[in-house]
Amino acid sequence: NIDEMIRVIRTSPDPTTALDVTIQAQILKLIKDLQSELGMAVLMITHDLGVVANVADEVVVMYHGEIMESGTLEDIFRAPEHPYLSALLRAVPRFHMAPGERLVPIREIKKQGDGAFLGEKIERSDEADGTILKIEGLTKRFTIRKSGLFGGSSSQMLAVDDVTLTVRRGECLGLVGESGCGKTTLSKMIMRALTPDSGSITFTGGRPGDVETNVLTLENKALMNFRKQIQFVFQDPFSSLNPRMTVGEIIAEPLVIHGVGTAASRRKVVEELMGVVGLNRQHIRRYPHSFSGGQRQRIGIARALALRPQLLICDEPVSALDVSIQAQVLNLLKDLKADLGLTYIFISHNLAVVDYIADRIAVMCRGR
């Protein structure tokens, strides 16, 4: 029903949030085509300034329930008058930023402590081959079953196709590509949440005495120990936290699962982690619903750090956040990487975000 479709487009906030750039472009083109064909007005509610620049004729900027500034697209972007809009523009990742230039969040994170609980910083290797993770010829197929009147059928979908790449100690490797290209499937195989059909995954580690480990041969306790070294930061800060657990319980959960420390020592680690990611330690007994999206993502980051991992896989960690909160989380991740010597695989479809945080970039398309 075209009337129903128009109504939804006009009233749904952020219709392109968390979509990759190609799908986003298709949705925006559809809206523009409908607007032109039917001669309708469109009220686009969004926090994505890139979307605003692509579709809007006039712009209204709101803050704390009040209109701060309004005008034509060119006036708003070329000569912002209100300090809030200027601050919003400085918080957005953009191409060609100067080396060492940082995003400027509207509200800075007030961190406490220095992460000393993690022990000594993992130093970047001075060797020519400072590889922490090596992936060779990784392939994964999924079986798709279809049901019909006269019986079902099945087909094979090639999700990851002969992927080979390396991750160096202390770097951030950006993994980019449109939705469905195999990024998340690849990351799940690295974690051994999925088993590949063929290929190899070798984890070297970055600490003295670490030896090469064939990840695909690990079982039981050896696999559990390996997973201490690689942790995951999820895309959705709202569904990735258990609403029945307090923040303290969420951050301590990896320690409990792996039998690390006593209840008292775990609480101390949780409090230190909350300080490291800029959360108030007095909120340790609060539940996730009382935190904002950015705070929830910081809870997820603290949980990922609890086991003192060497490698973090960040799967679209800022795609569901508005631009000012994105800047907070991105700066936090950069600081943690520098302070603690961490290594990242940073998965994203936002090229400007990857350009800001990554040292190297790998591009995936149709599983390759």
Secondary structure, 3 states (H helix, E strand, C coil): CHHHHHHHHHHCCCCCCCCCHHHHHHHHHHHHHHHHHHCCCCCCCCCCHHHHHHHCCEEEEEECCEEEEEEEHHHHHHCCCCHHHHHHHHCCCCCCCCCCCCCCCCCCCCCCCCCHHHCCCCCCCCCCCCEEEEEEEEEEEEEEEECCCCCCEEEEEEEEEEEEEEEECCCEEEEECCCCCCHHHHHHHHCCCCCCCEEEEEECCCCCCCCCEEHHHCCHHHHHHHHCCEEEECCCCCCCCCCCCCHHHHHHHHHHHCCCCCHHHHHHHHHHHHHHCCCCHHHCCCCHHHCCHHHHHHHHHHHHHCCCCCEEEEECCCCCCCHHHHHHHHHHHHHHHHHHCCEEEEEECCHHHHHHHCCEEEECCCCC
